[in-house]
Amino acid sequence: MTEQRIAPDTLRALGVEILAALGVPPADGAIVADSLVQADLWGHQSHGLLRLPWYAARLRSGAMRAVTDPAVLSDTGPLVLLDGRDGIGQVLAERARLLAVERARTHGVGVVGVRDSNHFGTAMYFTRRAASEGFVAVLTTNASPAMAPWGGREKRLGTNPWSIAAPGPDGGVVAVDIANTAVARGKIHLAGNRGEPIPESWALAPDGRPTTDPAEGVLGVLLPMAGHKGYAISFLMDVLSGALTGSAVGTGVHGPYEAAERSRCGHLFLVLDPDAFGDRAGYEARVRQLVDEVKAVPLAQGFDEVFHPGEVEDRAEAVNLAAGGVLLAEQSLADLRALAADVGVPFPAEEVR
């Protein structure tokens, strides 16, 4: 399918307008729109503007509240628990980040749990923000059932993604953001939008056979990454994100594409201050050593370069910005146009390149 490139600022402004038309305060809409556009810039279109129509449907049904108003349930100083009260996931994750960073500045560590939230997009968006301020950050979340427990054939656990980011050399960041399945479910939706098949290693059809059809993959079961290891990690991410925060777990969590169901997902945000370990300069030197060593390794056959975690996203963003904007699949663009028209927001057609 044809893909079209649109300037990031144009897409951010469009996202804010669409969300404002649905009752989301502009400042909150800016966080949501920026997180989605940033995912597209990083090359993760599965978590980009493709998801905005899903969020809109949830806002309209009332399953997700347009005005995010969390309440503090517990505060020990370094640890805070927030009740998200069905607010917008990105807004809650950003408030958790700010709070965790604030507490880490004081205590050396800041931990914020979020109860009853919603899908927050790309976890790396938030951990990289903390890392760019000089902190090490870990963010976990649970999600609606997508994979079977190892040895089973029915969905019981979500992809339950997590991200770790840390300050890197020369003001940069090293970061990872992964789902515990062979692939994030959004990538299967994206393949469908592009009219492309999926690899057989991604998902099983509802009848348990391997499939290359995105529609069957969405309805079926995602395969775990690394076999039983992916299942076990996903299980423990549900413990950290859901059981520990008082949110739902397992089959009690609902996804962003379920328009009328409360998500009830939870998050855990951990921030560490390297200064509290008493050796910031040593930390920076050791990370630089690690980056230099992996970059200098002799290359395996078929590879041109070794990347440190987060470098692929940095490169993709630079390429997209140099090219003038974000590429959107034809179906994603059509869905975005339809949503804008539906809420009475003009689509900036002149900005499409």
C-alpha positions, 0 to 999 in steps of 0.5 A: 500500500502507498505510504505518505509522509507528513510533518511531525508538528502537523500531526501533533497539532492534528492529534491535539485538535482531535483529542480536544474535540473529544474533551481532552485538555490541550496539555494532556492531548499534547502528551498523547499526540507527541507520544504517538508521533514520536513512536512513528518517528522511531519507526514503531508505527504499531504504537503510533497514530494508528492507535488514535482512532482506538483511543477516540472510541474509548473516550466516546464510550466513557471507558477512558475518561477525557479528563485525567484526575488521579488520586494519591492512595499511598505515599511513603516518600520514595514510593507513591501509589496513584489511582488513575481512575480510568484516565488516559494512559499517557497522561498518567505515565507522564505524571508518574514519571515526573513524580518518580524523578522528583522523589529520586532527586530526594531519596535516590530512588522514586517508585510510582505505581499506577492503578486502573490506567489505560494503554500508554503507547510506547513505554520507551517514550517515558523512560527515555525522558527520564534518562535524558534528565540523568536518571535510570528508569524502568517502566512496566505495564500489563495488557489484555490477554494475547498469549497462552501460558507455555504449554496452553492454547488459550489467551491468559496473559498480555504482551506486558511490555517493559522498558529500561532507559539510562543516560548514555555517552555524550548526552545520549540515551541507551534504551530498550522497549520490548513486549514479551511476545514474539512481536507486539500485537500492534505490529500485526494490526499494522501489517493488516493496515499495510496489506502485508502477511505476517511471519509464521513465527508471530502468531497462531490462528484461533484453531491453533495453526501457524498463520501469516494472515494478520486478521487471523493473528489478531483473533488467535494467540501471539507466540511468546518470545524465547519460548517459556522465558517470554511467558515467565517474564510476562507473568512477572510483569503482570505481578509488578504492574497489576497485582502489586498496584491493585489493578486487574491481572490476566483476563481482567485487563482490556485492550485499547481496541475494546471501545467500551471496556474499562482497561483496568491495567496498571503500571510501575515506574522505577527511577534511580539517581546515579548520583545516589550511588556516589560515582556519577563520573564512574557510571558514565565511563563504564557505560561508555566502555560498554557502548564502545566494546559492543560497537567495536566487536568483529561483525558476524556474517550478514551484518554491517554494524552493531547497534547499542540499545536505542540506537536504531530508534535514534537513527530512524528518527534522524532519517524521518526528520531529514526526509520531512516527516512521518510515513503513514500507511494508506489505511492508517492515513485513511482512518486518521482522516475519517476520525478528523472528519467525524469530530469536525477537525479539518485534515491538513491535506496540503501538508501531505508529501 
